[in-house]
Amino acid sequence: MTDSQPSTQRPATISDVAREAGTGKTSVSRYLNGETHVLSADLRQRIEAAIARLNYRPNQMARGLKRGRNRLLGMLVADLTNPYTVEVLQGVEAACHALGYMPLICHAANEVEMERRFLQLLTTYRVEGLIVNALGAEEDVLRPLRGGGIPAVLVDRTVEGFEADLIGLDNTDAIEAALAHLIERGFDAIHFVVQPFEHVSSRRVREAAFRAALAARGRPV
């Protein structure tokens, strides 16, 4: 067993730890994977001391790929300036923390090409799942997820031609409830204000529900 770190400035490896502890890489690997019950107390202490001396940090990405699990979840959002998106992000981060996952968050800034690039990036990281708040403009942007075996959940917006679980409001019921609330209180000139909605499914549904609800009450749009 040596008393100092390797002379080079490179990060310590599992081989360095094994050499420092006077054991083999298999024993160090077992220690890192929590299989300490198969190691003697003396060996556990030597490995722990070697890790501390060398300031060894396991490559979590490489370990995850080897095990087939990396505890990474990708999240792609269309617009971080949207207060609704911020609320969703906070919930995702809290859930990931509670379940031992690390979220990788990408912001497409309402650009289809950015959305495409970030989805490709997240798939190369082999994330275990994707949470997608999509722009909704092009189904082919999400198509690569089908063959990649990556589970995906859509937030707020559907994408025509792409089947996935959706988390969001019942927009039709929400508009109906809001309109009924205003009419019951005597409001007549009710306006529908919305951001550009050509490709955003939730906004299109709300607009259609607004028109239908007014028409059902014999009111002009």
N, C-alpha and C positions, 0 to 999 in steps of 0.2 A: 504494500500500500504506500502511495506517495503522499507528500505533504503539501503539494501546491497544484495549482491549475495548470493545464497545458500551456506552453509558452506562446502559442498562437492566439490571436484575438477572436478566432471563430467561436461560435456558441458551443458549449459542451454537448457531446452526444451520449447516447446510451452506452456506447463502447467505452467512452471516457469514465462514465460512472462505474461501469463494471470493473474497469482496471483500477480505479481509485479504491473501490470497495474490496478488491481482491476476490472477485467472483466472476460468474459468466453473465452474458447478456440475458439469458433466459430467466435467471433469478431476478435481475433488475426489472425485466418486463413484467414478471409476476407481481412484484412489489407495486409497480405503477398501475397495474390493473386491479389492485385490491386483493390479490390472492396471497395475502401475508400469512395466512394460516398454514401454508405449506413451507414457510421459511422459519428457520430458527430465530430466536430472539436476538442472538448475537449478529446474525446476518442482516436482519432487519435494521438493527442499529447502525451497522457499517454502511448499508446502502443509504439510509437516511442521512448519515453524516456526510457521505460522499456527495449526495445531491446538494446539500447545504454548502459544502466547500466549493463546489464547482458552479454553484448558482444555476443548476441544470433546470431547463424548462422544456417539458415534452412538447413535441410538435403535434398539437391537437388535431390539425387537419389531416396529417398523415396517419395518425392513430385511428381517426374516424373512418378514413377510407379503407384502412385495413380491416376494421371491424364491420364495415358496411353501415355505420351510424356515425354521424358527426354532430348531431344535436343543433343543426343550423336550420332556421326557417327563413325563407325569403319573403319580403313584402314589397310589392311594387305599388306606388301610389301616383295618381295622376297630378294632384295639386296639393302641395303642403300648406298653401295659404288658406285652404278651405277649413273652417273651424270644425266641421264634421270629421274631416280626415284626421285632424289633430286628436280629437276624442277617440277615434278608432285606434290610432297609433298608441295612445296611452294604454288602452285596454289590451292591445296585442303585446306590448312590452311587459305589462304586469303579468299576463298569462304565461308568457315565455319564461319570465324570471321564476314564477312559481313552479313551472314544470321542468326547469333545467335546460331550456333551449336558449340559443342566442339568435336574436333577429338580425337579419341583414336587410336594411331598409334602403330602397332606391326611389328617387324622385324623378318622374318623367317630365315634369314641368309642362304638362299638356302637349307634349310633342310625341307624335306617333313613332318617329324614328328613335327617339330616346327610349320609349317603351320597348321597342324591338331589341335594342342593344342591351338594355338592362335584363330582359328576360333571358337572352343568350348568356349573359354574364352569370346570372343566378343559377342557370342549369349547369354551367361549367363548375360551379362550386359544389354541385351535387347536393343541394339543399334537400332536406327531407320532406318539405312541403312548401307551397307557395300561397300567399294571401295577396290577391290582386284586386286593386281598385282601378279598373281599366278605363282608358279613354273611351273604349267601345267603338272606335272607328273602323277597325279592320280585324275580322276574325282570324286572318292568316297570321297576325302577330302572335296569337296565342296557340296556333295550331301545333308548333313544335312540342308543346307540353303533352300532347296526346301520346306521342310515341316514346316520351322520355320516362314514363312511369312515375312522374312526380305528382302527388295529389295536389289539387288546386281548389281554392275556395274564392269565389268572387264576392266583393263587398260593394253593396249599393247598386251596382250596375251589371246588367247582363250583357253578353256579347252574342249577337245572332249567329247561330251555327256552332257555338261552343257550349257544350253541356257541362255544367259543374254546379256544385252546391252554391247557394247564394245566401249571404247574410245581409239583411236590409229591412226597410220598412215595407208595409203594405201601402204603397203610395196612393192607390185608389181610395182606400178607406181613410187615409190621412187627409186627403183633399176634401172628401165628402164631409168628414167631421169638422174641418176648419170652416168650410163654406156654411154648413148648417149652423155653426156657432155664431158666425157673423150675421146671417139672415135672421136668426132668432132674436138678435139684439138690435134689429132694425136697420142694418146697413144695406144700402141699395147699390151704390157705385163701388163694386168690388173689383179690384184689379189683380191680375196675375203677373207677378214680377219674377223673372227667371233669367239665369245666365244663358248664353248660347247653348241650345240643346239638340242640335241636329244629330249628333252621334251618341248622346248620353241617354241611355234607356230610361233611367229613373225620372229624368226631366221630361222626356216625351210622355211617359205614363201620367205624370202629374198634370201636364197640359191637357192631355186628352180627357182625364178625369174631371178637370175643371170645366171644360166645355160641356161634357156629358151631364154633369151635375146641374149646371145652369139651364141647359136645354130641358132637363127633366122637370124643372120648376117653371118652365115657360119664360125664362129670362133671356134677354139678348146677351150675346158674348161681345 
